[in-house]
Amino acid sequence: MQDLFTMAMEKKPDAAAPLADRMRARTLDEFIGQKHIVGEGRLLRRAIQADRLTSCIFYGPPGCGKTTLASVIAETTHGAFVKMNAVTSGVPDVRKVLEEAEDRRRATGQPTYLLLDECHRWNKAQSDSILPAIEKGTIRFIGSTTENPMISMTPAIVSRCRIFQFYPLTREDVLDGMRAALRDRERGLGRMGVIADDDALEHIANVANGDLRSALNALELAALTTPPDRDANIHVTLSVAEESIQKPVLRCDETLYYDMLSAFCKSLRGSDADAALAWFARMTYAGVDPRIIVRRMIAHASEDVGLANPNALLQAVAAMEALQFNGMPEAQLNIAQAIIAICKSPKSNSVSAAIEAAMADAAKGGFGAVPVHLRDTHYKGHDRLGNADGEKNGQNYLYPHDFPGHWVAQDYMPEDLRGRVYYRPCGMGEDQ
């Protein structure tokens, strides 16, 4: 546990700390990004300035400012500020914090803010241990998480907190953060004489993908590993920048996984091959099992294309077979071909609508007997069974191949569904 209130009082930056930590914003005016929640006049900004912040959850990707904003709150408010990590802290640690918070409130009236990093990692018992303290106002809880709290956290905690969603920083936000670090002589790289080319900074900002911490760490690495020139300046070029930041890591938690899969499926349905390929590439890059993706393609080949182009299903199944035989990355070509084929196909949902309606009727129950003329006759003695009117099993069945065109008008529907129509051709492609 760390008392952020005490930390905030120490103005002198730790020279050994990483640049990203040294450059954390100290005030709301220094804070970069998230204008939708901390911009001028916004609710969260007003609550912080008035020291009226209630229990809340900060939800967003790494490096977007969740912990930094907590530090700003510690700097701005008059409350004690305690930081815990859900991975390393248990119920006994929570009880100690709550006891100290209660003593503090009784003695001085000072509120206690409890910042819990990775708050989605707490189980129900741990979460329940702080519920009474939240309700009584003993603590003002701030949860920080990269996971969707509506899915990953217990409802009891979520219902007592206001959720503030943080978004990845924009490219301009990341550039502003790096340039501020280059100028800052107290906490940043201002005393090192670092000169960074614009294309070098832009490359780092692009690869950082909205993560300012990653960008600052890369900039510091570039500065520390580049020898000074004759004028004692450290020149960070594009080639240096490319070596200093690794290829982007695509975070893929459960929420993002389902969101990307949803976007992929909707792109297939919407006939946008470029978008579908983009989502396929991102999911593959993030490590999503390609078999999951191809299974969705097989489903959509019938759900959204169907009889408008029956070959789309063949393409999707062929992609699955190619994946099994060739493996990745070779099967990327086969999968991409099937994606484009599905997107370019005329669309029809007549198959999907037909089976959904039939299943809905089946779920209602009330099944009657199978019509006598449709009953099985492939066993000895079938003609001894039938209905109360004396009609025997299979009697009066019309064999279609005995008629011109190999078709004859005959009622095949269950008696309780006579006249019901499920399949309605949409008129697209071959679905006529």
C-alpha positions in Angstrom: 0.0 0.0 0.0 1.1 3.5 -0.7 -0.2 6.8 0.7 -0.5 8.9 -2.4 -1.3 11.9 -0.3 2.1 11.7 1.3 3.7 11.1 -2.1 2.0 14.1 -3.6 3.5 16.3 -1.0 7.0 15.4 -2.1 7.6 17.9 -5.0 11.1 16.8 -5.9 11.0 14.1 -8.7 12.9 10.9 -8.3 15.7 11.0 -10.8 15.8 7.3 -11.0 12.2 6.9 -11.8 11.2 6.3 -15.5 10.4 9.4 -17.5 6.7 8.4 -17.7 6.5 8.4 -13.9 8.5 11.7 -13.5 6.2 13.4 -16.1 2.9 12.5 -14.4 0.6 15.5 -14.4 0.5 17.3 -11.0 -2.5 19.4 -11.7 -5.7 19.2 -13.8 -4.2 21.8 -16.1 -1.2 19.6 -16.8 -3.3 16.5 -17.4 -3.3 15.4 -21.0 -6.4 14.0 -22.8 -9.8 12.8 -21.5 -11.4 16.2 -22.1 -14.8 14.6 -22.1 -14.6 14.0 -18.4 -12.0 16.5 -17.1 -12.3 19.3 -19.5 -13.4 22.8 -18.3 -16.9 22.6 -16.7 -17.1 18.8 -16.8 -18.6 16.9 -13.9 -15.4 15.0 -12.8 -13.3 18.2 -12.9 -15.8 20.1 -10.9 -16.1 17.3 -8.3 -12.3 17.2 -7.9 -11.9 20.9 -7.6 -14.7 21.1 -5.0 -13.3 18.0 -3.2 -16.7 16.4 -3.6 -15.6 13.3 -5.5 -17.7 10.3 -4.6 -16.9 6.6 -5.2 -16.1 5.9 -8.9 -14.4 3.6 -11.3 -11.9 4.7 -13.9 -12.2 2.3 -16.9 -9.9 2.5 -19.9 -6.8 1.1 -21.7 -3.3 1.2 -20.4 -1.4 4.5 -20.5 -4.4 6.8 -20.9 -4.1 8.5 -17.5 -6.1 6.6 -14.9 -3.4 6.4 -12.3 -2.2 9.9 -13.2 -5.6 11.4 -12.6 -5.7 9.7 -9.2 -2.4 11.4 -8.4 -3.9 14.7 -9.5 -6.8 14.1 -7.2 -4.3 13.4 -4.3 -2.6 16.7 -5.1 -5.8 18.7 -5.5 -8.0 17.4 -2.7 -7.5 17.6 1.1 -8.2 14.0 1.7 -5.8 11.2 2.6 -5.1 9.0 -0.4 -4.2 5.3 -0.1 -3.2 3.2 -3.1 -3.7 -0.6 -3.2 -3.3 -3.2 -5.9 -6.1 -5.9 -6.2 -3.5 -8.5 -7.2 -1.4 -8.2 -4.0 -3.9 -6.9 -1.4 -6.4 -9.0 0.5 -9.2 -8.6 3.0 -6.8 -8.0 6.0 -5.1 -5.1 4.1 -8.5 -3.6 3.4 -9.6 -3.8 7.0 -6.5 -2.0 8.2 -7.2 0.8 5.7 -10.8 1.1 6.7 -9.9 1.2 10.4 -7.4 4.0 9.8 -9.9 5.8 7.6 -12.6 5.6 10.3 -10.1 6.9 13.0 -9.0 9.7 10.7 -12.6 10.8 10.0 -13.5 10.8 13.6 -10.4 12.7 14.7 -10.1 15.3 12.0 -13.0 14.9 9.6 -10.5 14.2 6.8 -11.9 11.9 4.1 -9.9 9.0 2.8 -9.6 8.1 -0.9 -8.8 4.5 -1.7 -7.4 3.9 -5.1 -7.5 0.2 -6.1 -5.6 -0.7 -9.2 -6.7 -3.7 -11.3 -9.9 -3.6 -9.3 -11.6 -6.2 -11.5 -9.2 -8.8 -10.0 -11.0 -8.7 -6.6 -13.4 -11.6 -5.9 -16.8 -11.2 -4.3 -15.6 -11.6 -0.7 -12.9 -8.9 -1.2 -15.4 -6.6 -2.9 -18.0 -7.1 -0.2 -15.5 -6.1 2.5 -15.6 -2.5 1.5 -19.3 -2.1 0.7 -20.3 -0.9 4.2 -17.4 1.6 4.2 -18.5 3.0 0.8 -22.1 3.3 1.9 -21.2 5.0 5.2 -18.8 7.4 3.5 -15.8 6.0 5.5 -13.8 5.9 2.2 -14.2 7.4 -1.2 -13.4 4.4 -3.5 -11.7 4.9 -6.8 -11.3 1.7 -8.9 -8.9 1.6 -11.8 -9.3 -1.1 -14.4 -8.6 -2.0 -18.0 -11.6 -4.4 -18.1 -15.2 -3.6 -18.6 -16.5 -3.2 -15.0 -20.1 -4.1 -16.1 -18.8 -7.6 -17.0 -15.7 -8.1 -14.8 -16.7 -6.6 -11.4 -19.4 -7.6 -8.9 -22.7 -5.7 -9.4 -22.7 -4.6 -5.8 -19.6 -2.5 -6.2 -20.5 -1.2 -9.7 -24.0 -0.1 -8.5 -22.4 2.1 -5.8 -19.9 3.8 -8.1 -20.0 6.2 -11.0 -18.2 4.9 -14.0 -15.9 7.2 -15.9 -14.7 5.7 -19.2 -11.2 6.7 -20.4 -10.3 6.5 -24.1 -6.9 5.9 -25.8 -5.1 9.2 -26.1 -5.1 10.8 -29.5 -1.9 11.0 -31.6 -1.8 14.7 -30.9 -2.1 14.1 -27.1 0.8 11.7 -27.2 2.9 14.1 -29.3 2.1 16.9 -26.7 3.2 14.7 -23.9 6.5 13.8 -25.6 7.2 17.5 -26.5 6.5 18.5 -22.9 9.0 16.0 -21.7 11.6 17.3 -24.1 11.1 20.8 -22.8 10.9 20.1 -19.1 14.3 20.7 -17.4 13.1 19.6 -13.9 11.4 16.3 -14.6 12.0 15.6 -18.3 14.8 15.6 -20.8 15.3 19.3 -21.1 18.8 19.3 -19.6 20.1 16.6 -21.8 20.0 18.6 -25.0 17.7 16.1 -26.8 16.7 17.1 -30.3 14.0 14.8 -31.8 13.0 14.9 -35.4 9.3 15.4 -36.1 9.1 12.1 -38.0 10.8 10.3 -35.1 8.2 11.6 -32.7 5.3 10.9 -35.1 6.6 7.3 -35.5 6.6 6.8 -31.7 3.2 8.3 -31.3 1.7 6.1 -34.1 3.2 2.9 -32.7 2.3 3.8 -29.1 -1.4 3.6 -30.1 -2.7 6.0 -27.5 -0.4 4.8 -24.7 1.6 7.9 -23.4 3.5 5.8 -21.0 4.8 3.6 -23.8 5.7 6.6 -25.9 7.6 8.3 -23.1 9.5 5.1 -22.2 10.5 4.8 -25.9 11.6 8.4 -26.0 13.7 8.1 -22.9 15.3 4.9 -24.2 16.2 6.7 -27.4 17.7 9.6 -25.6 19.7 7.5 -23.1 21.2 5.2 -25.8 22.1 7.8 -28.4 25.6 9.3 -28.0 25.8 13.1 -28.1 27.2 14.8 -31.2 30.0 17.4 -31.3 27.7 20.0 -30.0 26.8 17.8 -27.0 23.2 17.4 -28.4 21.4 14.0 -28.6 19.8 13.7 -32.0 16.8 11.3 -32.1 16.2 10.4 -35.7 13.5 8.2 -37.3 15.9 5.2 -37.4 16.6 5.6 -33.7 12.9 5.9 -32.9 12.2 2.8 -34.8 14.7 0.8 -32.7 13.4 2.3 -29.5 9.8 1.3 -29.6 8.6 -2.2 -30.2 5.8 -3.0 -32.6 2.4 -2.1 -31.2 0.8 -4.6 -28.8 -2.9 -4.9 -29.3 -4.7 -5.4 -26.0 -7.4 -8.0 -26.3 -9.4 -8.4 -23.1 -12.7 -10.2 -23.2 -14.7 -7.0 -24.0 -12.5 -5.9 -26.8 -12.4 -9.5 -28.2 -16.2 -9.6 -28.4 -16.4 -6.0 -29.8 -13.9 -6.8 -32.6 -15.7 -10.0 -33.4 -19.0 -8.1 -33.6 -17.4 -5.5 -35.9 -16.1 -8.2 -38.1 -19.5 -10.0 -38.4 -21.3 -6.7 -39.1 -18.7 -5.9 -41.8 -19.4 -9.2 -43.5 -23.1 -8.5 -43.3 -22.6 -5.0 -44.6 -20.6 -6.2 -47.6 -17.5 -4.1 -46.6 -14.6 -6.3 -47.6 -12.0 -3.8 -46.6 -13.4 -3.4 -43.1 -13.8 -7.1 -42.6 -10.2 -7.7 -43.6 -9.1 -5.0 -41.2 -10.9 -6.6 -38.3 -9.7 -10.0 -39.3 -6.1 -8.7 -39.3 -6.4 -7.0 -36.0 -7.9 -10.1 -34.3 -5.3 -12.3 -35.8 -2.5 -9.9 -34.7 -4.0 -9.9 -31.2 -3.8 -13.7 -31.0 -7.5 -14.6 -31.5 -7.8 -18.2 -32.6 -8.5 -18.1 -36.4 -10.8 -21.1 -36.0 -13.2 -18.9 -34.1 -13.1 -16.3 -36.9 -13.7 -18.9 -39.6 -16.6 -20.5 -37.7 -18.3 -17.1 -37.7 -17.7 -16.9 -41.4 -19.4 -20.3 -42.0 -22.4 -19.1 -40.0 -22.6 -15.8 -41.8 -22.4 -17.6 -45.2 -25.8 -19.0 -44.5 -27.2 -16.3 -42.2 -26.5 -13.3 -44.4 -25.8 -14.7 -47.8 -27.7 -17.9 -47.9 -29.4 -18.9 -51.1 -28.5 -15.6 -52.8 -25.1 -17.2 -53.4 -24.8 -20.8 -52.1 -21.1 -20.8 -53.2 -20.3 -18.5 -50.3 -20.8 -21.4 -47.9 -18.5 -23.5 -49.9 -15.8 -20.8 -49.8 -16.2 -20.5 -46.0 -16.0 -24.3 -45.4 -13.0 -24.5 -47.8 -11.3 -21.8 -45.7 -11.8 -23.9 -42.6 -10.3 -26.9 -44.4 -7.4 -24.9 -45.6 -6.8 -23.7 -42.1 -6.7 -27.3 -40.9 -4.4 -28.5 -43.7 -2.1 -25.4 -44.2 -2.2 -23.7 -40.8 -1.2 -20.1 -40.3 0.1 -17.9 -41.7 -0.4 -19.6 -45.1 -4.2 -20.0 -44.5 -4.5 -16.2 -44.2 -4.8 -16.1 -48.0 -7.6 -18.7 -48.0 -9.5 -17.0 -45.2 -9.1 -13.6 -46.9 -10.5 -15.0 -50.1 -13.5 -16.4 -48.3 -14.0 -13.0 -46.5 -14.0 -11.1 -49.8 -16.3 -13.7 -51.4 -18.8 -13.4 -48.6 -18.7 -9.6 -48.7 -19.1 -9.4 -52.5 -22.0 -11.9 -52.5 -25.6 -10.7 -52.8 -27.2 -10.8 -49.4 -30.3 -12.7 -48.2 -31.4 -13.6 -44.7 -34.3 -15.8 -45.9 -32.6 -19.0 -44.6 -32.0 -17.4 -41.2 -35.6 -16.0 -41.0 -37.1 -19.3 -42.1 -35.3 -21.5 -39.4 -35.9 -18.9 -36.7 -39.6 -18.9 -37.4 -39.7 -22.7 -37.5 -37.8 -23.0 -34.2 -40.1 -20.5 -32.6 -43.1 -22.5 -33.6 -41.5 -25.7 -32.3 -40.8 -24.1 -29.0 -44.5 -23.4 -28.5 -45.2 -27.1 -28.2 -48.7 -28.5 -28.8 -47.4 -31.1 -31.3 -50.1 -33.2 -33.0 -49.6 -36.6 -34.5 -47.7 -37.0 -37.8 -50.1 -37.1 -40.7 -50.9 -40.7 -41.6 -49.8 -40.5 -45.2 -46.3 -39.3 -44.0 -45.6 -42.0 -41.4 -42.8 -44.5 -41.7 -43.6 -47.7 -43.6 -40.1 -49.3 -43.4 -41.1 -52.0 -40.9 -43.2 -55.1 -41.0 -46.7 -54.6 -39.8 -46.9 -50.9 -40.5 -50.2 -51.3 -42.3 -51.8 -52.6 -39.1 -51.4 -49.1 -37.6 -53.1 -45.8 -38.6 -55.7 -43.4 -37.3 -59.2 -43.7 -35.8 -60.8 -43.3 -39.2 -59.2 -46.5 -40.4 -56.5 -44.9 -42.6 -53.3 -47.0 -42.4 -49.8 -45.7 -42.0 -48.4 -44.5 -45.3 -51.8 -44.9 -47.0 -52.6 -42.2 -49.7 -49.0 -41.1 -49.9 -48.1 -39.8 -53.3 -44.7 -40.7 -54.6 -43.4 -37.6 -56.4 -41.3 -39.6 -58.9 -44.4 -41.2 -60.3 -45.7 -37.9 -61.6 -44.6 -35.6 -64.5 -41.8 -33.3 -63.4 -41.2 -35.5 -60.4 -43.5 -33.3 -58.3 -47.1 -33.6 -57.1 -49.2 -31.3 -54.9 -49.3 -32.8 -51.4 -49.5 -31.6 -47.9 -46.4 -32.2 -45.9 -46.9 -29.8 -43.0 -47.9 -30.9 -39.5 -51.7 -30.5 -39.1 -51.4 -27.7 -36.6 -49.1 -25.6 -39.0 -51.1 -26.0 -42.2 -50.7 -22.9 -44.3 -47.6 -21.7 -42.4 -44.9 -20.2 -44.6 -41.3 -20.0 -43.3 -39.1 -19.6 -46.4 -39.7 -16.4 -48.3 -37.2 -15.8 -51.1 -35.8 -12.3 -51.0 -35.3 -12.0 -54.7 -31.5 -11.4 -54.4 -29.0 -13.3 -56.5 -30.1 -16.9 -56.7 -32.7 -16.6 -53.9 -35.7 -16.2 -56.2 
